[in-house]
Amino acid sequence: MVSRTKEKPKPKDKISTIYVGPDLPHGVLKRYTVFTGDYPPNVEALRQKSPSLCGLFVSLDKLSDARRRVNVQGDLLNTLSKQIFKEI
């Protein structure tokens, strides 16, 4: 008789991301806020409302490059940072 053991599902690795865009009005979202796993409902609602905002969440290992790029005129991250105020 073959014994079968049920393997426990492996938990999904929770990826940490950091928001590199500008602070949003009324403290809704602050620059350099770190998120692990799912986003809180208020942040998820903003992400759905603003496609530009989604591009301003980067993995922690890309933070130093993203910090530089946000300040470079014409870079995609710089453009997204300016665009979000038109979308929210």
DSSP file (Angstrom, degrees, kcal/mol; ACC not computed):
  #  RESIDUE AA STRUCTURE BP1 BP2  ACC     N-H-->O    O-->H-N    N-H-->O    O-->H-N    TCO  KAPPA ALPHA  PHI   PSI    X-CA   Y-CA   Z-CA
    1    1 A M              0   0    0      0, 0.0     2,-0.5     0, 0.0     0, 0.0   0.000 360.0 360.0 360.0 133.7    0.0    0.0    0.0
    2    2 A V        -     0   0    0      2,-0.0     2,-0.5     1,-0.0     0, 0.0  -0.779 360.0-143.9 -94.4 127.9    1.3    3.4   -1.0
    3    3 A S        -     0   0    0     -2,-0.5     2,-0.6     2,-0.0    -1,-0.0  -0.784  12.5-159.2 -93.1 129.6    1.1    6.1    1.6
    4    4 A R        -     0   0    0     -2,-0.5     2,-0.5     2,-0.0    -2,-0.0  -0.920   2.2-161.2-110.9 126.9    0.3    9.5    0.3
    5    5 A T        -     0   0    0     -2,-0.6     2,-0.5     0, 0.0    -2,-0.0  -0.864  20.2-124.0-105.5 139.8    1.1   12.5    2.3
    6    6 A K        -     0   0    0     -2,-0.5     2,-0.4     1,-0.0    -2,-0.0  -0.681  23.4-137.7 -82.1 127.3   -0.4   15.8    1.6
    7    7 A E        -     0   0    0     -2,-0.5     3,-0.0     1,-0.0    -1,-0.0  -0.685  18.6-120.7 -84.6 136.0    2.1   18.5    1.0
    8    8 A K        -     0   0    0     -2,-0.4     2,-0.1     1,-0.1    -1,-0.0  -0.556  34.1-107.1 -72.4 136.1    1.4   21.8    2.6
    9    9 A P        -     0   0    0      0, 0.0    -1,-0.1     0, 0.0     3,-0.0  -0.402  35.0-115.2 -64.2 140.6    1.1   24.5    0.0
   10   10 A K        -     0   0    0      1,-0.1     2,-0.1    -2,-0.1     3,-0.1  -0.566  31.1-112.6 -75.4 135.4    4.1   26.8    0.2
   11   11 A P        -     0   0    0      0, 0.0     2,-0.1     0, 0.0    -1,-0.1  -0.431  36.8-105.0 -67.2 142.7    3.2   30.4    1.2
   12   12 A K        -     0   0    0      1,-0.1     2,-0.3    -2,-0.1     0, 0.0  -0.424  37.3-106.8 -66.6 139.5    3.7   32.9   -1.5
   13   13 A D        -     0   0    0     -2,-0.1     2,-0.7     1,-0.1    -1,-0.1  -0.527  31.7-132.0 -66.4 127.4    6.7   35.0   -1.1
   14   14 A K        -     0   0    0     -2,-0.3     2,-0.4    22,-0.1    -1,-0.1  -0.745  20.2-147.2 -86.0 117.3    5.6   38.4   -0.1
   15   15 A I        -     0   0    0     -2,-0.7    22,-1.8    21,-0.1     2,-0.4  -0.683   6.3-138.9 -88.1 134.0    7.3   40.9   -2.2
   16   16 A S  E     -A   36   0A   0     -2,-0.4    44,-1.1    20,-0.2     2,-0.3  -0.786  23.5-179.7 -93.7 133.0    8.2   44.3   -0.7
   17   17 A T  E     -AB  35  59A   0     18,-2.9    18,-3.2    -2,-0.4     2,-0.4  -0.896  13.7-147.9-126.7 160.0    7.7   47.4   -2.8
   18   18 A I  E     -AB  34  58A   0     40,-3.0    40,-2.4    -2,-0.3     2,-0.5  -0.987  16.1-126.9-131.6 139.2    8.3   51.1   -2.1
   19   19 A Y  E     + B   0  57A   0     14,-2.3    13,-3.3    -2,-0.4    14,-0.4  -0.744  25.6 177.4 -85.5 122.7    6.5   54.1   -3.3
   20   20 A V        +     0   0    0     36,-2.9    -1,-0.1    -2,-0.5    37,-0.1   0.354  45.8 100.6-109.1   4.1    9.0   56.6   -4.9
   21   21 A G  S    S-     0   0    0     35,-0.4    11,-0.2     1,-0.2     3,-0.1  -0.110  82.9 -71.4 -79.5-177.0    6.5   59.3   -6.1
   22   22 A P        -     0   0    0      0, 0.0    -1,-0.2     0, 0.0     2,-0.1  -0.302  58.7 -86.2 -73.0 159.2    5.7   62.6   -4.4
   23   23 A D        -     0   0    0      7,-0.1     7,-0.2    -3,-0.1     3,-0.1  -0.427  47.3-131.5 -60.4 136.8    3.7   62.8   -1.2
   24   24 A L    >   -     0   0    0      5,-3.1     3,-1.0     1,-0.1     4,-0.4  -0.656  33.3 -83.5 -92.6 152.7    0.0   62.9   -2.0
   25   25 A P  G >  S+     0   0    0      0, 0.0     3,-1.3     0, 0.0    -1,-0.1  -0.106 109.1  17.1 -56.2 148.8   -2.3   65.6   -0.5
   26   26 A H  G 3  S-     0   0    0      1,-0.3    -2,-0.0     2,-0.1    -3,-0.0   0.688 124.9 -74.3  64.0  23.0   -3.7   65.0    3.0
   27   27 A G  G <  S+     0   0    0     -3,-1.0    -1,-0.3     2,-0.2     3,-0.2   0.708  90.2 140.7  70.1  19.5   -1.2   62.3    3.9
   28   28 A V  S <  S+     0   0    0     -3,-1.3     2,-0.3    -4,-0.4    -2,-0.1   0.903  78.5   0.8 -62.2 -41.8   -3.0   59.7    1.6
   29   29 A L  S    S-     0   0    0     -5,-0.4    -5,-3.1    -4,-0.1     2,-0.3  -0.945  72.2-153.3-152.0 126.2    0.4   58.3    0.5
   30   30 A K    >   -     0   0    0     -2,-0.3     3,-1.2    -7,-0.2   -11,-0.2  -0.762  30.1 -99.5-103.6 145.9    3.9   59.4    1.6
   31   31 A R  T 3  S+     0   0    0     -2,-0.3   -11,-0.2     1,-0.2    -1,-0.1  -0.315 106.2  21.1 -59.2 142.8    7.1   59.0   -0.5
   32   32 A Y  T 3  S+     0   0    0    -13,-3.3     2,-0.4     1,-0.3    -1,-0.2   0.708  80.6 155.3  68.0  25.7    9.2   56.0    0.5
   33   33 A T    <   -     0   0    0     -3,-1.2   -14,-2.3   -14,-0.4     2,-0.4  -0.701  35.0-141.0 -78.3 132.5    6.4   54.1    2.1
   34   34 A V  E     -A   18   0A   0     -2,-0.4     2,-0.4   -16,-0.2   -16,-0.2  -0.798  16.3-168.3-100.1 136.6    7.2   50.4    2.1
   35   35 A F  E     -A   17   0A   0    -18,-3.2   -18,-2.9    -2,-0.4     2,-0.5  -0.977   5.8-162.6-123.8 136.9    4.5   47.7    1.4
   36   36 A T  E     -A   16   0A   0     -2,-0.4     2,-0.3     2,-0.2   -20,-0.2  -0.981  64.7 -23.7-119.7 123.3    4.8   44.0    1.8
   37   37 A G  S    S+     0   0    0    -22,-1.8   -20,-0.1    -2,-0.5    -2,-0.0  -0.604 120.1  14.3  80.3-138.8    2.3   41.8    0.1
   38   38 A D  S    S-     0   0    0     -2,-0.3    -2,-0.2     1,-0.1   -24,-0.0  -0.293  79.3-114.7 -72.0 154.9   -1.0   43.3   -0.8
   39   39 A Y        -     0   0    0      1,-0.1    -1,-0.1    -4,-0.1    -4,-0.0  -0.607  36.6 -99.1 -84.9 149.5   -1.7   47.0   -0.7
   40   40 A P     >  -     0   0    0      0, 0.0     4,-2.7     0, 0.0     3,-0.5  -0.286  40.1-104.7 -61.3 155.8   -4.1   48.5    1.8
   41   41 A P  H  > S+     0   0    0      0, 0.0     4,-2.2     0, 0.0     5,-0.2   0.851 119.7  52.3 -54.2 -39.7   -7.6   49.2    0.3
   42   42 A N  H  > S+     0   0    0      2,-0.2     4,-1.5     1,-0.2     5,-0.1   0.887 112.9  44.3 -67.5 -36.6   -7.1   53.0    0.2
   43   43 A V  H  > S+     0   0    0     -3,-0.5     4,-2.4     2,-0.2    -1,-0.2   0.886 111.8  53.1 -73.0 -39.6   -3.8   52.6   -1.8
   44   44 A E  H  X S+     0   0    0     -4,-2.7     4,-1.9     1,-0.2    -2,-0.2   0.889 107.0  52.7 -62.8 -38.6   -5.3   49.9   -4.0
   45   45 A A  H  X S+     0   0    0     -4,-2.2     4,-1.6    -5,-0.2    -1,-0.2   0.901 109.9  48.4 -63.1 -40.9   -8.2   52.3   -4.9
   46   46 A L  H  X S+     0   0    0     -4,-1.5     4,-2.1     1,-0.2    -2,-0.2   0.895 108.8  53.7 -64.7 -40.0   -5.7   55.0   -5.8
   47   47 A R  H  < S+     0   0    0     -4,-2.4     7,-0.3     1,-0.2    -1,-0.2   0.864 109.5  48.1 -63.4 -36.3   -3.7   52.5   -8.0
   48   48 A Q  H  < S+     0   0    0     -4,-1.9    -1,-0.2     1,-0.2    -2,-0.2   0.829 113.8  47.5 -72.5 -31.3   -6.9   51.7   -9.9
   49   49 A K  H  < S+     0   0    0     -4,-1.6    -2,-0.2     1,-0.2    -1,-0.2   0.809 117.0  41.7 -78.2 -31.3   -7.7   55.3  -10.3
   50   50 A S     X  -     0   0    0     -4,-2.1     4,-1.1     1,-0.1     3,-0.4  -0.903  55.5-173.0-126.3 103.0   -4.3   56.4  -11.5
   51   51 A P  H  > S+     0   0    0      0, 0.0     4,-0.8     0, 0.0     3,-0.3   0.851  91.0  58.9 -59.9 -33.1   -2.3   54.2  -14.0
   52   52 A S  H >4 S+     0   0    0      1,-0.2     3,-0.7     2,-0.2     4,-0.3   0.871  98.0  59.2 -63.8 -36.2    0.7   56.6  -13.5
   53   53 A L  H >4 S+     0   0    0     -3,-0.4     3,-1.8     1,-0.2    -1,-0.2   0.874  96.5  61.6 -61.1 -37.7    0.7   55.8   -9.7
   54   54 A C  H >< S+     0   0    0     -4,-1.1     3,-1.2    -7,-0.3    -1,-0.2   0.842  98.1  57.5 -58.8 -33.9    1.2   52.1  -10.4
   55   55 A G  T << S+     0   0    0     -4,-0.8    -1,-0.3    -3,-0.7    -2,-0.2   0.571  94.7  67.2 -74.6  -7.3    4.6   52.8  -12.1
   56   56 A L  T <  S+     0   0    0     -3,-1.8   -36,-2.9    -4,-0.3     2,-0.6   0.284  78.8  89.7 -99.0  10.5    5.9   54.6   -9.0
   57   57 A F  E <   +B   19   0A   0     -3,-1.2     2,-0.3   -38,-0.2   -38,-0.2  -0.944  58.0 172.9-104.2 120.0    6.0   51.4   -6.9
   58   58 A V  E     -B   18   0A   0    -40,-2.4   -40,-3.0    -2,-0.6     2,-0.1  -0.862  36.5 -96.7-125.6 158.8    9.4   49.7   -7.3
   59   59 A S  E >   -B   17   0A   0     -2,-0.3     3,-2.0   -42,-0.2   -42,-0.2  -0.399  39.1-112.1 -71.2 154.3   11.0   46.7   -5.6
   60   60 A L  G >  S+     0   0    0    -44,-1.1     3,-1.4     1,-0.3     4,-0.3   0.810 115.0  62.0 -59.9 -31.8   13.4   47.6   -2.8
   61   61 A D  G 3  S+     0   0    0      1,-0.3    -1,-0.3     2,-0.1     4,-0.2   0.649 104.8  49.0 -71.5 -11.7   16.4   46.4   -4.7
   62   62 A K  G <> S+     0   0    0     -3,-2.0     4,-2.4     1,-0.1    -1,-0.3   0.270  80.9 104.7-105.5   9.6   15.7   49.1   -7.4
   63   63 A L  H <> S+     0   0    0     -3,-1.4     4,-2.8     1,-0.2     5,-0.2   0.917  75.9  50.2 -60.7 -48.5   15.3   52.0   -4.9
   64   64 A S  H  > S+     0   0    0     -4,-0.3     4,-1.4     1,-0.2    -1,-0.2   0.905 114.6  44.7 -62.2 -40.4   18.6   53.8   -5.4
   65   65 A D  H  > S+     0   0    0      1,-0.2     4,-2.4     2,-0.2    -1,-0.2   0.906 113.5  50.7 -67.5 -41.4   18.2   53.8   -9.2
   66   66 A A  H  X S+     0   0    0     -4,-2.4     4,-2.3     1,-0.2    -2,-0.2   0.881 105.6  56.0 -65.1 -39.1   14.5   54.9   -8.8
   67   67 A R  H  X S+     0   0    0     -4,-2.8     4,-0.6     1,-0.2    -1,-0.2   0.897 111.7  43.7 -59.9 -40.5   15.4   57.8   -6.5
   68   68 A R  H >< S+     0   0    0     -4,-1.4     3,-1.0    -5,-0.2     4,-0.3   0.932 112.8  51.3 -68.8 -46.7   17.8   59.1   -9.1
   69   69 A R  H >< S+     0   0    0     -4,-2.4     3,-1.3     1,-0.3     9,-0.5   0.820  98.8  64.3 -64.7 -33.5   15.4   58.7  -12.0
   70   70 A V  H 3< S+     0   0    0     -4,-2.3    -1,-0.3     1,-0.3    -2,-0.2   0.809 106.9  45.1 -60.1 -28.7   12.5   60.5  -10.3
   71   71 A N  T << S+     0   0    0     -3,-1.0     2,-0.7    -4,-0.6    -1,-0.3   0.430  89.0 100.4 -96.3  -0.1   14.6   63.6  -10.4
   72   72 A V  S X  S-     0   0    0     -3,-1.3     3,-2.2    -4,-0.3     6,-0.3  -0.788  78.0-123.0 -92.5 114.8   15.9   63.3  -14.0
   73   73 A Q  T 3  S+     0   0    0     -2,-0.7     3,-0.1     1,-0.3    -2,-0.1  -0.311  95.8  16.7 -55.5 128.4   13.9   65.6  -16.3
   74   74 A G  T 3  S+     0   0    0      1,-0.3    -1,-0.3     2,-0.1     2,-0.1   0.214  91.8 129.0  92.4 -14.9   12.3   63.4  -19.1
   75   75 A D    <>  -     0   0    0     -3,-2.2     4,-2.4    -6,-0.2    -1,-0.3  -0.410  69.9-117.1 -70.4 151.3   12.8   60.1  -17.4
   76   76 A L  H  > S+     0   0    0      1,-0.2     4,-2.7     2,-0.2     5,-0.2   0.904 114.8  50.3 -56.8 -45.0    9.7   57.9  -17.2
   77   77 A L  H  > S+     0   0    0      1,-0.2     4,-1.9     2,-0.2    -1,-0.2   0.867 110.3  50.7 -64.7 -34.9    9.6   58.0  -13.3
   78   78 A N  H  > S+     0   0    0     -9,-0.5     4,-1.4    -6,-0.3    -1,-0.2   0.918 111.8  47.5 -65.4 -44.0    9.9   61.8  -13.4
   79   79 A T  H  X S+     0   0    0     -4,-2.4     4,-2.1     1,-0.2    -2,-0.2   0.909 111.3  50.2 -64.3 -43.6    7.0   62.1  -15.9
   80   80 A L  H  X S+     0   0    0     -4,-2.7     4,-1.8     1,-0.2    -1,-0.2   0.886 105.6  57.7 -62.3 -38.7    4.8   59.7  -13.9
   81   81 A S  H  < S+     0   0    0     -4,-1.9     4,-0.4     1,-0.2    -1,-0.2   0.859 112.3  40.5 -60.2 -36.4    5.5   61.7  -10.7
   82   82 A K  H >< S+     0   0    0     -4,-1.4     3,-0.6    -3,-0.2     4,-0.3   0.833 111.8  56.9 -79.3 -33.7    4.1   64.8  -12.4
   83   83 A Q  H >X S+     0   0    0     -4,-2.1     3,-1.6     1,-0.2     4,-0.9   0.801  89.8  71.4 -70.7 -30.9    1.2   63.0  -14.1
   84   84 A I  H >X S+     0   0    0     -4,-1.8     4,-1.8     1,-0.3     3,-0.6   0.818  89.7  61.0 -61.5 -29.8   -0.4   61.5  -11.0
   85   85 A F  H <4 S+     0   0    0     -3,-0.6    -1,-0.3    -4,-0.4    -2,-0.2   0.752 104.3  50.7 -69.4 -21.3   -1.7   64.9   -9.8
   86   86 A K  H <4 S+     0   0    0     -3,-1.6    -1,-0.2    -4,-0.3    -2,-0.2   0.689 113.3  46.1 -82.8 -20.1   -3.7   65.1  -13.0
   87   87 A E  H <<        0   0    0     -4,-0.9    -2,-0.2    -3,-0.6    -3,-0.1   0.711 360.0 360.0 -97.6 -24.2   -5.2   61.7  -12.5
   88   88 A I     <        0   0    0     -4,-1.8    -3,-0.1   -38,-0.0    -2,-0.1   0.462 360.0 360.0-103.6 360.0   -6.2   61.8   -8.8
